[in-house]
């Protein structure tokens, strides 16, 4: 009986010790990675200048919380930019936001930016939407009255060729050139943005030049409009297949609804798959579960179908995947692909400039797990293999209401993350050395294929 009591006491001691250690680790994890912004107590501002000074004062605390300001040079550049900004006050709402964007961009981290979508929503827009194709920048959506611009390649915006304009706006966007290119149409549609950074003559309009069917150069001044401004949305890939959004609206697309590739028809789904002859095509657009499609369960069904139908190749499309809240969700499916493929069978992993965050990690896991069975096709991903992310608590400036997120966790998917002082603790244990994600074959969507309902990348793989 005494022996039994002794073992019960020992067992309870071990259980209570384990729970205590677990709770301590949980508290330390929470304090390290879930960082809340400081409170602020400012009096009501008397005028615009005071309002903007209060926002700058609050923003000056940001590098003490956000870990992506990880060098003294980044911090010094940030504070120098704020000092320059103070000397200009008061300035317009758009100019103030872009000056803040420039300060934040000194972190040079893809996640550490003011959301381009949120900014385009706050500021004005012209009634056009653009997209980058292999041949250049094209108008793919327009409101009634501007139909002549649909499907036209843009030669200049405010007298500047789009590629040059892209280079000129880089100081206002941290991270890679590829990520900027993916998001740049959200800069181009706002006269206020371009004017605020010295790339436009007017905050109310832009001047674009195009070439018509007869090779004539046409220049048009396009004024900002508030009518149906929100309808196409503020995530650029959605503009490629906008029909559910522009239904019964004044917006027109450059292509008919029934001329869309399978990739674009399912761009609103977090996950989609189908068999194209003897090819299994799997598309993950978000590393999120939805009520309609629980990602991991859905991919289990795909695995079962793959084993039953025996395709000769797998295509894994991540080009429009900007991330999500769980990068582990697709991993069991990728391992099942590895188990399935034999001999010289390949998994073709499609990446693009929009492949970002958890989408990038998914591509890296596919390359690492599949090894020589993986062939990367498409465009370069939208970030470096080392970046700061997670945490993600909002820090909102008190008067302008501009929001930034506080990033606290470092990742290294090229070499594996092994610096416990910086790395996300889970990534310390589950990260891996994937090397780089440069495409084995670069293929971009061409405008000719897009307008004819074809997918340049998928066609390349299947043929």
N, C-alpha and C positions, 0 to 999 in steps of 0.2 A: 504493500500500500504506500509506504514511504517512497519506494522507488518510482511508483506511478506519479506521485505528487512532484517529485524532483523533475521527472521528464516533462510534466505539464508546465512547471515553472520555467524550465529551460526553453521549451517551445514558445511559451508566451513571451519570454525575454527576446528571443530571436525575432518573433513577429513584430513586437513593439519597436525593436531596434530598426528592423527593415522599414517599417512605416515611418519612423522618425527620420531616417536617412532619406527616404523617398520624398517626404515633405520638405526637408531642407534643400534637397536638390531642386525640387519644384519651385521653391521660393527663389533660390539663386538664379534658376533659369528665367523665371518671370522678371526678376529685377534686371537681369543682364539684357534680355532681348525685347521685352515689352516696355518700352520707354515712353512715358506720357510727357507731352510738352508742359512747360511751366505755366502757371496761372499768370494773368496780367491784371493790373489795376490801374487803368488810365482814366483820367477825367474825360468827360465828353469833349471832343475836339471843337475848338471855336471856328476853325476854317479848314480848307483843304490842305494847306501846308502842315498844320499841326496834326491833322489826321494821318498824313503820309509819314511824318516824323515818328509818330507813335508806332506805326507799322514797322518802320525801319529799326526802331529800338527793340521791338519784340523779335524781329527777324535776326538781329545780331546774336541772339542766343542759340540759333539753329545749329551751328557747327559744334556746339558743346553737347548736343543730343544725337545728331545724325553722324554715324561713324564713317560715312563715305568721305568726309573731309579729313582724310587720314595722313596728310602731310602738312607741314608748316607752310609750304608754298601755296597750297590750295586755300588754306585759311587766310593767309595774307592777301591773296588775290580777291577773296570774298569780301574782306573788310575794306580793302582799297576801293572796290566797286561801290560799296555802301557809302563810303566817304564822298566819292564823286557824285553819287545820287543826291546826297544831302545838299550839295552846293547848287543843284538845279531846281530844287523845289520852289513852288508847287508846279507839277506837270500834269498832263492829261492822264486819265485812267489807263489808257492803253500804253502810254509811254512808261508810266510807273510800273505796270505789270511786266513789261519787257525788260526794264532795268533790273527788276527782281529776278526775272528768268536768267539774265546774264550773270548775276551774282551767283545764283544756285548752280549754274552750268560749270562753274570752276571746280566743282567736285569731280567732274569728268566721269560720271557714273550714270549708266543708262537709266536706272530707276530714279535718280535724283534730278528730276525735272518737274516743273509745273506741268500738269497734264495738258497736252496740246488740245485734246478734245474739250476739256473743261474751259480752256481759255477761248477757243473758237466759239463756244457756246455763249460766253460772257460778252465777247466783242462782236463787231459787225461782220457780215458775210456778203459776198456777191452771190447772185442766184445761179452759180455754176459750181460744178465739182470736177476735180481733176484726178488723174491716175497715171502713174509711171508705167510704161510698157518698154519692151526691148527697143522700140524705135524712138522713144522720147515721152514727153508729157502730153496727154490728150484730155479733151473735155469729154466726160462720159455722162454727165447729168446737166440738165439746164432747165430753167423754168420757161414756160410759154413766153414767146417774144424773143427768145435767144436760141431758137432751134438751129439757126444757121451755124452756130458754133459747135454743135454736137458732132462728135467723131473727128474733130479737127485737131491736128498736132499744134501745140502752142510753140510759136517761134520765139516770142519774147513776152515777158510780163514787166510792165513799166520800163520797157526798152532793154531789159536784161534777159539773155537766153536762160531758160530754166536751170541748166546745169551750173551756170555761173551764179545764178540766184541761190542755188542750193549751197554753194561754197560760202556765199556772203552771209547766210543766216546761221552758219555753224556756231559762232560765238554765243548764240542764244539757246543752244541745245547741248547738254552734256552727253557723253557716250560716243558711240561709233557713227561713222558716216552712213552706214547702212540703216541704222535705226532712224537717223534724221531723214533719210530719203523716204522711208516708209511713212513717216509722219508729216513730211513737208507740205503735202496738199492742204493741211490744216493751217499752215502759215499763209499759203498762196491765196486762199479764199477770203482773207480779211484785209481790206484796205487799211484799217486802223493799225494792224500789226505791222504791215510793211512800211507805212508812214512813220510809225513810232521808232523804227530802227533805221530810218534814213534811206529806205528803198522804195519810196513812193512819194509822189508829189501831193497827193490828197488823202485824207483819212476817210473819204467817202466813196472813192472809186479806184479802179485799177485800169490800166490800158494794156490790152493784149493784142498781139498780132498773130495771124494765122495765114495758112496758105489754102486757097480754095481749090476746087476741082480743076480749074483752068490755070493753076500755078500762079494766080494773082495773089499778092500780099495784101491782106485786109487788116486794118487796125480798128479796134473798137474800144470805146470807153464804157466800162461796165460799172454801174453804181450799186452800192450796197442796198440790200432790201431786207426788211423784217418779215415780209410775207412768207409764210410757210418755211421759215428759216430752219426749224427744228426737224423737218420731215425726213430728210435723207439720213439723219443721225450724224454722229461724230466719231465713228470708227471707220477708217478709210476703206478697208476691204468690203464692208457692207455695200458700198456704192457700186461695186461690180455686179451685184444682183439685188437691186433695190426694190423689187416689185411689191413686196408686202408692205413696204414703207410708203411708196409713192402712189399706191392705189387711191384713186379718186382725188388726187392732188394735181397741182399745176406743174409738177415736175415731169420731165421726159427723159428717157434713157436713150443712149445712142444705138441700142440694139434691141431687137424684139425679144419678148419674154421667153419664147420657146427656143431661142438660140443661146443656150447656156450649157456649159460643160457640167458634168456631174459634180465637179469640185465646187463650182459656184452655186449650183442649185441647193446645195446642202451646207452653205457657209454659216447659216444661222443655228445649226445643230452643234452641240458640243462634240458629238462623235457620229460617224456614219460609215457604213461599209457596203460594198456590193462586189459581185464577181463580174469581171469584164472578160468574157471568154474564159481563158485559163489563168487569169490573173486575179488575185485577191487585192482589192483596193480598200484601204482603211484610212480614214481621215479623222484626225483629232484637232479640233479648233479651239478647245479650252480644256484645261486640266481641272474641270469642275464637274460635280454631279448636278444634274437637274432632276426635277420631278419626273420628267419624261424619260430621261436616260441616265441611269446610274452607271458611271463610266466603267468601273471594274466588272460589274455584272454583265454589262453589254459586251465587253471584250471577252468574257468567258464564253459567251454564245458564239462570238466570231471565231474563237479558237476551235470550238466544236465543229463549226461549219468548215473551217480550213482543213481539219483532219478528215472530214467526211467527203469533201469535194476535191481534195488533192490538187490545188492549183500549182502551176510550175514556178510561179514567182509571187512575191508579196510586195505591194507598194504601200508605203507608210508615209502619209502626207501630213506634214507639220508646218507648211509654209505660212499659214494664217493663224498659228497658235501663239498668242501673246503671253500665255502663262496660265496661272490658276492658283488655287490654294493648296494643292497637294501634288508634288511632283512624283510621288510613288505610285499613283493610281495606274499608269500604263505598264509598270515594270513586269508584273506577272505575264501580261500578254507578250511583251517583247521576249521574255524567256521562253514562252511557248513557240514563238517564231524560230528561235534558235534551235529548239528541240525538233522542230518540224523540217527545217531545210536540210537537205542532204546533197552530197556531191557538189556540183557547181551551181546549185540553185541560189538565187540572191534575194535579198530584201533591199528594195530601192527606197531610200529615205529622202523625201523631198523637203528641202528647207528653203526659206526665203528671208528677205529683210525683216519680215514681220515675225519671224521665229524668235521668241524672246522669253526670258525668265524660265518658268517651268516648262515651256515649250522647247527652249534651248536644252534644258537638262534632259528632257525626254529624248531629243535627238542624240545627245551625248551618251545616254545610257544605251541606246540602240547601237551606236558605233562601238562602244566598249564591249557590250555583251555579244554582239554578232560578229565582231572582228572582221575577217575577210569575207564574210557573207553579206556585209553591208556595203552598199554603193550610195554615196551621197550625191544627189542631183538637184539642180535648181540654182539658188543664189546664196550668197553668204548670209549667215544668221545675223540677227539684229543686235548682238552684243558681244563683248569679249567673253572669254571662258572664265575670267576672274571678275567678280562683281559683288557689290554690296546690295543686299535685299533683306526681306523679312523685317518683322517689327511692324512697319507700315502704319503706325498711329499718325493721325492727321494733326498737323500744326497749322492752325488757321489764323491769318493776320486779322487783328481785331476790327479794322475799319474797311479795308478793301475786300476782306473775306477771301483773299487768295490763299489756297491750301497747298501745303507741301506735306510729304510723308517723311517720317523719321525712320531711316533704315539702319539696322543695328547688326546684321549678320553678314559675314564674308563667306564667299564660295569660291572654290577653285576646282573647276571640272576638267582642267587640262592636266594637272599633276596630282589631283586629290588634295583635299584641304586638311592640313595637319598642324596648323597653328591654333592651339586651343584658346589663345587670348583673343583671336579675331573670328575664327570660324564658327558658324552655326553649329551647336553641339551635335545635332543629329548628323550633319554633314561631315563632322569629324570622323564618325564611324561608318557612314554609308557612301561617302564620296569616292570617286575612282579616277584614275588617270586616263581620260579619254583622248588626250592629245587635242589637236585642233579639229574644227568642223568644216574646213574648206571643202567645197564641192569637188568630187572627182570629175564631174562634168558640169560646167555652168550653162544653164538653160533658163532664159527668162520668157515670160508670157509675152507673145507678140500681139500687137493690136489686131493684125489681120486674123489670127487664130481666134482671139477673143470675140471679135465681131461676128465670126462664123460659128461660134459655139464650140470651139475646139480648145483643148488644153495643150499648149506647146510642150510642157514637161511630160505629161502623161503620154502624149503621142510619141515623144522621143523614147521613152522607156519601153513601150509596147512594141514599137517598130524595131 
